[in-house]
Amino acid sequence: MADATRIVLANGVNRSAQGSDRVAAHFTGVVAARWTVPDEATLVFMAALHRFLNAGSGDPAGALREAQLWMLDPAREVPATWPQPLRRQAARLSAFRSGTWLADAEAWAAFTYQGR
């Protein structure tokens, strides 16, 4: 477990800075929200993050960046491999506010990676 990255879904507080000694002992890094993000956006963002984390080199910082760029892309495509409820949610959010809501900083900018 010493080479794992932890993803913290404690929205609203900078959880990535809390308990850093415990985290450092067990994980190489943490992805966390530095401020509150709406649950609907968090769901879609975390699905994108996991998609890029599992499909790429396994680099959490790179996967985080890819997920952020995916959220910013107005031509983003929802993966066909996502479960149908998640695909519907992503499509609904993609269409909200004329397709700009997932690209708003509110939906993706709070997520950071801290680690080695």
KEPA-245881 format. One line per 2 residues: number of its first residue (from 1); their letters; for each residue x, y, z of N, C-alpha, C, O. Coordinates in steps of 0.02 Angstrom, whole numbers, plus 50000, padded with zeros to 5 digits. Example, Ala and Ser with C-alpha at 12.3 -4.5 7.8 and 13.67 -1.06 7.14 Angstrom:
% KEPA-245881
1	as	50660:49716:50390:50615:49775:50390:50660:49835:50390:50712:49834:50423 ~ 50642:49888:50354:50684:49947:50357:50645:50002:50394:50670:50057:50402
% end
This chain:
% KEPA-245881
1	ma	50041:49941:50000:50000:50000:50000:50043:50063:50000:50016:50117:49991 ~ 50107:50058:50009:50150:50116:50015:50155:50156:49950:50176:50214:49952
3	da	50136:50127:49893:50141:50164:49830:50074:50186:49803:50069:50204:49745 ~ 50023:50186:49844:49956:50203:49823:49943:50278:49831:49975:50312:49871
5	tr	49895:50302:49792:49870:50371:49798:49801:50367:49829:49760:50325:49809 ~ 49788:50410:49876:49722:50412:49909:49683:50469:49878:49709:50523:49867
7	iv	49620:50456:49864:49574:50507:49840:49525:50521:49896:49488:50477:49917 ~ 49525:50583:49920:49485:50602:49977:49424:50640:49953:49430:50690:49918
9	la	49365:50615:49971:49303:50647:49950:49269:50682:50007:49208:50676:50016 ~ 49306:50717:50047:49279:50757:50101:49274:50828:50077:49319:50868:50087
11	ng	49219:50844:50044:49210:50909:50014:49204:50963:50067:49175:50952:50121 ~ 49230:51021:50053:49218:51079:50094:49275:51101:50138:49277:51158:50160
13	vn	49323:51057:50150:49379:51073:50193:49442:51048:50158:49440:50997:50124 ~ 49496:51082:50166:49559:51060:50136:49583:50999:50173:49628:51003:50214
15	rs	49554:50943:50158:49572:50880:50191:49641:50857:50171:49672:50817:50207 ~ 49666:50880:50114:49731:50857:50092:49786:50880:50138:49840:50849:50138
17	aq	49776:50932:50178:49827:50956:50223:49820:50927:50293:49866:50931:50334 ~ 49763:50896:50307:49751:50870:50374:49777:50799:50380:49768:50758:50334
19	gs	49809:50784:50434:49834:50717:50446:49888:50696:50398:49893:50638:50380 ~ 49929:50744:50377:49979:50729:50326:50029:50677:50349:50055:50640:50307
21	dr	50044:50673:50413:50091:50622:50437:50062:50552:50426:50098:50507:50404 ~ 49998:50544:50442:49966:50478:50432:49964:50461:50358:49977:50404:50339
23	va	49946:50510:50316:49942:50499:50245:50010:50481:50217:50017:50434:50179 ~ 50061:50519:50236:50129:50507:50211:50154:50438:50229:50193:50409:50192
25	ah	50132:50411:50285:50154:50345:50306:50125:50289:50262:50155:50236:50258 ~ 50068:50301:50231:50034:50248:50195:50025:50260:50120:50013:50213:50082
27	ft	50029:50322:50099:50013:50339:50029:50067:50385:50001:50098:50423:50037 ~ 50076:50381:49936:50124:50426:49904:50093:50493:49887:50129:50541:49873
29	gv	50027:50498:49888:49995:50561:49872:49921:50561:49887:49892:50508:49901 ~ 49891:50620:49884:49820:50629:49899:49790:50676:49846:49819:50728:49830
31	va	49732:50657:49820:49691:50701:49779:49633:50721:49824:49598:50679:49851 ~ 49623:50786:49831:49570:50810:49876:49542:50876:49850:49573:50910:49809
33	ar	49482:50893:49873:49451:50957:49857:49471:51008:49910:49467:50995:49970 ~ 49493:51065:49888:49515:51118:49934:49456:51162:49956:49462:51200:50004
35	wt	49399:51157:49922:49338:51191:49943:49279:51151:49919:49287:51102:49881 ~ 49220:51170:49939:49159:51134:49922:49146:51135:49847:49149:51187:49815
37	vp	49132:51077:49820:49114:51068:49750:49046:51034:49749:49035:50987:49788 ~ 49000:51056:49708:48934:51023:49705:48942:50948:49692:48984:50927:49652
39	de	48902:50909:49727:48907:50836:49722:48902:50810:49651:48938:50764:49632 ~ 48857:50840:49611:48847:50817:49543:48912:50824:49502:48930:50779:49464
41	at	48946:50880:49510:49008:50891:49475:49063:50846:49502:49104:50821:49463 ~ 49065:50836:49568:49115:50792:49597:49108:50721:49569:49159:50689:49554
43	lv	49047:50697:49563:49036:50630:49536:49066:50623:49466:49102:50575:49452 ~ 49052:50671:49423:49076:50668:49354:49152:50677:49353:49188:50642:49317
45	fm	49178:50725:49393:49250:50736:49393:49288:50675:49418:49338:50656:49388 ~ 49264:50644:49472:49298:50585:49499:49296:50526:49450:49344:50488:49445
47	aa	49241:50519:49414:49238:50467:49363:49290:50480:49308:49324:50434:49286 ~ 49296:50543:49287:49346:50560:49237:49417:50549:49264:49460:50523:49229
49	lh	49429:50569:49326:49495:50560:49357:49514:50486:49358:49569:50468:49339 ~ 49468:50444:49381:49483:50372:49383:49494:50343:49313:49536:50300:49303
51	rf	49455:50368:49266:49464:50345:49197:49535:50359:49173:49569:50315:49145 ~ 49558:50420:49183:49626:50438:49161:49680:50405:49203:49733:50388:49178
53	ln	49667:50397:49267:49716:50364:49311:49726:50292:49290:49782:50267:49289 ~ 49671:50258:49273:49675:50187:49254:49698:50176:49182:49725:50123:49166
55	ag	49688:50225:49139:49704:50217:49069:49775:50241:49051:49802:50221:49000 ~ 49803:50282:49093:49868:50311:49076:49926:50278:49111:49926:50217:49123
57	sg	49974:50318:49128:50036:50293:49158:50028:50279:49233:50074:50252:49264 ~ 49970:50295:49261:49960:50287:49332:49985:50347:49372:49985:50346:49433
59	dp	50005:50400:49337:50028:50461:49369:49968:50502:49392:49931:50528:49350 ~ 49958:50510:49458:49899:50546:49482:49897:50619:49461:49844:50645:49445
61	ag	49955:50653:49462:49956:50724:49441:49936:50730:49368:49899:50775:49349 ~ 49961:50685:49326:49943:50686:49255:49870:50669:49244:49837:50701:49203
63	al	49845:50620:49280:49774:50602:49274:49729:50659:49297:49677:50671:49267 ~ 49749:50693:49350:49711:50751:49374:49707:50804:49320:49654:50832:49306
65	re	49764:50818:49290:49766:50868:49236:49723:50847:49177:49687:50888:49149 ~ 49727:50784:49158:49685:50759:49103:49611:50766:49119:49571:50785:49076
67	aq	49592:50751:49181:49521:50758:49201:49500:50831:49199:49444:50847:49177 ~ 49543:50877:49221:49527:50948:49218:49519:50971:49145:49473:51008:49130
69	lw	49564:50949:49102:49558:50968:49031:49496:50939:49000:49464:50971:48958 ~ 49477:50878:49020:49415:50848:48994:49355:50889:49015:49310:50901:48975
71	ml	49355:50912:49078:49299:50953:49102:49296:51019:49063:49241:51044:49049 ~ 49353:51047:49046:49356:51111:49010:49337:51105:48937:49318:51155:48906
73	dp	49341:51047:48908:49330:51036:48837:49255:51039:48820:49217:50996:48842 ~ 49234:51090:48782:49163:51093:48765:49140:51036:48720:49081:51022:48715
75	ar	49187:51002:48687:49171:50946:48644:49184:50879:48680:49191:50827:48647 ~ 49185:50881:48747:49200:50819:48785:49149:50765:48766:49090:50779:48754
77	ev	49173:50704:48764:49129:50648:48752:49125:50606:48814:49176:50590:48845 ~ 49065:50589:48833:49054:50546:48892:49071:50474:48871:49043:50449:48822
79	pa	49115:50441:48907:49135:50373:48888:49076:50325:48887:49035:50324:48933 ~ 49073:50285:48835:49020:50236:48829:49026:50181:48882:48978:50145:48896
81	tw	49085:50175:48911:49097:50123:48961:49071:50142:49031:49067:50099:49075 ~ 49052:50206:49040:49025:50226:49105:48956:50196:49114:48920:50187:49065
83	pq	48936:50181:49175:48868:50156:49188:48816:50207:49164:48828:50268:49165 ~ 48760:50182:49142:48708:50225:49114:48687:50283:49159:48680:50339:49134
85	pl	48677:50273:49225:48658:50331:49267:48713:50385:49268:48697:50445:49267 ~ 48775:50365:49268:48830:50413:49266:48833:50449:49199:48845:50509:49196
87	rr	48822:50412:49145:48820:50443:49078:48764:50494:49073:48774:50548:49045 ~ 48705:50477:49100:48649:50524:49099:48666:50587:49139:48652:50643:49118
89	qa	48697:50578:49198:48715:50634:49240:48766:50679:49204:48758:50740:49204 ~ 48816:50650:49174:48867:50688:49138:48836:50725:49079:48853:50783:49066
91	ar	48792:50692:49043:48759:50724:48986:48714:50782:49009:48713:50835:48978 ~ 48679:50771:49064:48635:50825:49091:48677:50885:49112:48659:50942:49096
93	ls	48732:50873:49147:48775:50928:49169:48811:50961:49110:48823:51021:49111 ~ 48827:50922:49059:48859:50950:49000:48813:50998:48964:48835:51047:48934
95	af	48748:50985:48966:48699:51026:48932:48678:51087:48974:48651:51135:48947 ~ 48689:51085:49039:48668:51138:49085:48706:51203:49069:48765:51201:49052
97	rs	48673:51259:49073:48701:51325:49059:48733:51326:48989:48790:51349:48981 ~ 48698:51303:48941:48721:51301:48872:48787:51264:48863:48828:51282:48821
99	gt	48797:51213:48904:48856:51171:48897:48918:51196:48932:48972:51168:48923 ~ 48912:51249:48972:48973:51278:49003:48982:51258:49076:49035:51273:49104
101	wl	48934:51226:49108:48938:51216:49180:48997:51172:49201:49032:51189:49248 ~ 49009:51116:49168:49065:51073:49187:49132:51108:49175:49181:51090:49206
103	ad	49133:51157:49130:49195:51194:49117:49206:51250:49169:49262:51276:49173 ~ 49156:51267:49207:49164:51318:49258:49214:51295:49311:49215:51236:49329
105	ae	49255:51340:49335:49305:51323:49386:49272:51292:49448:49302:51251:49482 ~ 49210:51311:49461:49173:51283:49518:49169:51206:49515:49167:51173:49567
107	aw	49169:51179:49455:49159:51107:49446:49224:51067:49448:49221:51006:49458 ~ 49282:51098:49439:49343:51059:49434:49405:51087:49468:49451:51050:49485
109	aa	49408:51152:49480:49470:51184:49502:49489:51169:49575:49547:51178:49594 ~ 49442:51148:49616:49457:51135:49687:49500:51074:49696:49533:51067:49748
111	ft	49502:51029:49648:49537:50966:49657:49612:50975:49644:49633:51001:49592 ~ 49651:50952:49691:49724:50958:49687:49756:50891:49704:49725:50847:49734
113	yq	49818:50885:49683:49858:50826:49701:49917:50850:49742:49952:50897:49723 ~ 49928:50818:49798:49986:50831:49839:50021:50765:49852:49990:50718:49877
115	gr	50083:50761:49834:50119:50699:49845:50185:50696:49809:50211:50746:49784 ~ 50211:50636:49807:50276:50625:49775:50270:50605:49703:50320:50593:49670
% end
